[in-house]
Structures are given as structure tokens and as C-alpha cells.
Amino acid sequence: MARRIGILGGTFDPIHVGHLRAATDVAASLELDLVLVVPAGNPWQKAGDVVASAEDRYAMALLATIEDPRLDVSRIEIDSPRPSYTAVTLKALRSQSEFADAELFFIVGADALAGLQTWHGYPELLDLATFIAVSRPGYEQGDQLPPEVAMVTRIEIAEVDVSSTQLRRSVEAGTSIDGLTPPNVVNYIHKRGLYRRSAREDVAS
């Protein structure tokens, strides 16, 4: 029987409890064998917006998932010199022996559906995996979607009103992010001095 593998891509700058809830809720709902968290190496849609390095984002994803056997983290985009396109990643995963015969489920936020037609490789990329759209806080899906997008499977998950932007701003302001991301990620952010104003100014200079 083919393994059922979920794929959750993103910048994860930083990873937070909302990302983890999406992964675990979809895994439970679809009875997935594994959800692969894939931090973007060079995210084309967020050029200039990524704050932490690829290695820091990968390390935080590892720390956030290390205690859950349903979750794993992949370096497939981190180690690629090319922009992080979903179609390219799905094809690269399919070329690996451990995923060659797996059923792939690509997990996206429902808000991403509106822009899915702009993704590299659309609409062929919809043939590379089953796309799973999860509910996001405060977002209502519009009715005017092309037929291919309208067929994407939707799953309602428990809403977690948190964003990576919120975490970065909280750290910069010196306020607590406890409970918004796992404790070992909180410790890593503080140990590495991530998202502090002085760190961002050093990068900019």
C-alpha cells in the first residue's frame, strides 16, 4: 500500500503553532503516514521579506517537529540554488526512491487559492499532488475560482490566530512569544539573536 505523505511548504520565518496545527490536523484527517515540512530556500514570492537565514529557518523547523513522529523536515529547497517553486519541489521529491510511489498531499492555506494561478507550473502542478487547502483565521474563500482550483480538497482545522510576522514583531519589541511557537524554538531565537532590531540592521548594512 502506497505511503500517504503530506507536504507543508513555507518560509517558516519562524515556524509557529499555526503551522504545526495545520500539519497535525491534516495528518489526522487524511490518515497520512508523514507530513514533510519543507522550508523554502529562495522563496520567489517573498523576495526581500525573509529575515532569518535558510539554515536558521531549517533549524527552527527541526526543533519544532523533533518530538512528533508524524512530522519530518526536508532540506530539498534549502540545498537547491534555484528559486523555491512548488512544481519543481514536487518533481524532485517524486524522483527520490522513498517518495516515488507515495501519494503526495500538498498543504496550503485557503488564502493561497486566490493566487494559485500565478504559481510556476500552473495548472500542471495540480497533477503532481493532491492539493489540500486548510482554513485560515479571518479568511473567507471567494466563489469565483477556476475549475481546477475549485476542485482542491478543503479541510477545516482549528483556527490558530498567529503569524510569523506577529512573532518577528513581538521579538523586535521585546515582548513574549511563549506559547506561539515551541519552547525550544523560542530558546533558539533568543540564543541566535534573531529578529531583534540590531540583528536586522546588521543584515541590512
Number of C-alpha atoms within 10 A of each C-alpha: 6 11 15 18 22 30 25 22 21 18 23 22 26 29 27 24 18 20 23 21 15 24 24 19 16 22 20 11 11 14 13 19 17 18 24 21 26 22 29 29 25 21 20 14 12 10 9 9 11 17 17 20 13 21 14 18 24 26 15 26 27 19 18 25 18 14 10 10 10 18 23 18 21 18 15 16 23 21 13 13 9 13 17 23 19 20 20 17 19 19 14 14 18 18 12 10 9 10 17 15 14 18 17 23 24 20 26 21 18 21 18 14 19 14 9 17 15 11 15 15 13 14 15 11 18 17 10 19 21 17 22 22 23 22 21 22 15 8 10 10 13 9 7 9 14 12 8 13 18 12 13 15 14 16 17 14 19 13 14 17 12 16 17 19 11 14 23 21 15 15 19 17 12 12 10 11 18 12 10 20 21 18 14 14 23 23 13 15 20 13 9 11 15 22 23 19 16 12 15 15 10 9 10 7 5
